[in-house]
């Protein structure tokens, strides 16, 4: 067996172990969300869907002491708050990120490289630092913590994600098409509406879906800038975990995982569509 063959096998083994390390915890969450044992989720006691039924308020075979969600209404309110925040932040971030990407890609101005670098800062900044900074800012500015502050806080870093995705789309698109449109008599608005937007639309949609799923899953920043009546789903799950891990938490996490996979897959699909 030559050295190249040994190296290839070692890389294959490393790849398998890496994916096991990465996805084994996620697989366990999904598996134990169907565990009928209400006391110790690590001991398999049979298959059940009661944890999913209890989340939605349906009748189950569980006794009251086994049920862990204090109120289905509280859970639904957390889901609604998460959707309101995610949709609002996504809409604002998509407009800001797309506009900024177009400006940086199509115009030349002083400190353009520095400005582009600033768009990466919210992504690389630790979440706890950004969360504390936003909290200090909102309190200093006299804001009442709630859904509004969460939306503003999410926009500070979601705009960067949209900017990067749309910028990547613009880098693969020739500006000669826009020049040709102008030469044929179209004004700037018509060129953008008829030429530029259709070409970058997959990137815009991909960036929007990516922003939506990041907003739905955000915990650290949201924890700092959320109010009493603006609990999102990740914060609600955290409050449940503080009292112990129960199968209902695994069921909620599994549904969030499925939702995230669907939305993220749609975003990747739109982002990868080729420019014609």
Beta strands, then each sheet from edge to edge (+ up, - down):
end
